[in-house]
Amino acid sequence: GQQVMQIPQYQHVQEGEDFTTYCNSSTTLSNIQWYKQRPGGHPVFLIQLVKSGEVKKQKRLTFQFGEAKKNSSLHITATQTTDVGTYFCAGPRSNYQLIWGAGTKLIIKP
Amino acid sequence: DGGITQSPKYLFRKEGQNVTLSCEQNLNHDAMYWYRQDPGQGLRLIYYSQIVNDFQKGDIAEGYSVSREKKESFPLTVTSAQKNPTAFYLCASNRNGGGQETQYFGPGTRLLVL
């Protein structure tokens, strides 16, 4: 069946270093969404990408959607403590469902 | 103030007991969802409802039941048939259930087995 794989599972960085998470789908996606879940919190929508090759930026966050619309990435430049959390990608599985990646947990080293 | 509320925040279940988790939204959304999240894992769909009086099983519906008698409410019952219910339960909604749409989440309920 359709799968969405997300790597890495964890990434430890020093504050100020960059962070990247990658999302790969087994099927072509009409769109991909990214969410952030702070520790102890609930997922919050960040962005949706729709077009092949699309790149969107939100301050220090850069989101890309691959040309084949099967992969996506989120890159954070110069991480801050406020970036800590788990980042999820999700794509449509049917008209009424999303299929979720397992998430990448961003951990800032003390 | 629009949003999704879930209660309680923490819930304890004894062996053999059924418990019900509440989810209410005032966003006027047609579609509502229940997810289960285990530590270090993603979200797995339990049930979803596109419209009042209709709901569909997700990937892990066994041991759970739902109802959708009102647009605003989508309670989840964890039955005694669910042998490993300890998890974080998240309710979500969106306008009409399309896979193109953002999902809005409630704060979640943590269920623990005594």
Contacts between the chains, C-beta under 8 A, distances in Angstrom:
chain1	res1	chain2	res2	distance
A	6	B	42	7.7
A	9	B	40	7.3
A	30	B	99	7.2
A	30	B	100	6.8
A	31	B	99	7.8
A	31	B	100	5.7
A	33	B	102	6.7
A	33	B	103	8.0
A	41	B	107	7.4
A	41	B	108	8.0
A	42	B	90	5.8
A	42	B	105	4.1
A	42	B	106	6.5
A	42	B	107	5.5
A	42	B	108	5.2
A	43	B	43	7.3
A	43	B	90	7.3
A	43	B	103	7.8
A	43	B	105	5.2
A	44	B	105	7.2
A	45	B	102	4.6
A	45	B	103	7.2
A	45	B	104	7.4
A	48	B	100	7.8
A	48	B	102	6.8
A	88	B	42	6.3
A	88	B	43	7.3
A	90	B	103	7.9
A	91	B	99	7.7
A	92	B	98	7.9
A	92	B	99	2.6
A	92	B	100	6.6
A	93	B	99	6.8
A	94	B	99	6.4
A	95	B	97	7.1
A	95	B	98	6.3
A	95	B	99	5.8
A	96	B	31	6.7
A	96	B	48	6.3
A	96	B	50	5.6
A	96	B	56	7.5
A	96	B	97	4.4
A	96	B	98	7.2
A	96	B	99	6.7
A	97	B	45	6.3
A	97	B	48	6.6
A	97	B	58	7.3
A	97	B	99	6.4
A	98	B	99	6.1
A	98	B	103	6.6
A	100	B	42	4.5
A	100	B	43	4.6
A	100	B	44	7.9
A	101	B	42	6.0
A	102	B	41	5.9
A	102	B	42	4.2
A	103	B	41	7.6
A	103	B	42	5.3
A	105	B	40	7.5
